[in-house]
Amino acid sequence: MEKACQALYNEIKSVYDNKDIRSNPALSNILLKALNKLIKAKNVQQIALSLNRELRLYEMSQKVLMPKDLLFLKSLTRKLSAAG
């Protein structure tokens, strides 16, 4: 796994392992899908862009601020999706 892919995987896994996040079915599903995509695919930029989009849609649909544990992950997905 390349460095950016590994960094994104580790951050998603860390957030996913949080019991508060995992107890939220919508968020845990978003994160699990992203983990599976990272394992199967090589296009980290596309996966980061997709994850960033899904997290924003979740945030808007719930009309709440993201849990604090997701802030760094959102920042990382923005950074990786912009890299090219």
N, C-alpha and C positions, 0 to 999 in steps of 0.2 A: 504494500500500500504506500503510495507516495506521501510525502510529508503533509501536504494540505489535506489530503483525504484522511490521513490518520488523525490529524488535529480535529477535523470536523467530526469524525467518528467518535473520538474520545469525548468531545464536548457533548454531543448528542447523548451518548451512553451515560455520561455523568448526570445530565439533566433527567434522563429517562429513569435512572435509578433512584431519584428522589421520590419518596413515598407519596408526597402531596401531588406531584405531577402525575405519577403513575395511577393514582386514584381517580384522575380526571380522564374519562374514556376518550374524549375528543383529542386532548393533547397527547396522551400516550399513543393513540393511533397515528397521529401525525409524525411523531418521533420514531415510532417503530417502522413506519413506511420508509422514512428517510434512512434509517439504519440499514434496512434491507436493500434499498437502492445502492447505497455505498458499497455494500458487500458485492453486489452483482455488477455494478457499472464502474466505469473509470472517469466519467465526466463530472468531476467535482463541482465545477462552475455551474453546470446545469442543475445538479442536485441542490446546491446551496441556494440558487435562485428559486427553485421550486419550494424548498423548505421555508425560505424567507416569505414567499408569497402566501403559503398556507398559514404560517404563524400570524401574518398581518390580517388575513381574512378571519381567522379565529378571533383575534383581538377585536376586530370591528364587529363581528357578529355577536360577541358576548358583551360588548360595551363595557369592558373592564380593562384595567391595565394588566399587562402580562405579569405573571409571577416573577419575583426577583431573580430566581434561578435561570430564567430564560433570557435575561438581558444580554449576557455575554454571548450566548448562542446566536441571538438575533444580530448582534454586532458582527460576529464572525461570518454569518451567512451573507450579510451585506458586503463585507470585505471580499469574500471569496467569489461572490457572484459578479462583482465588478472587475475582478482580476481577469485578465485575458491575454 
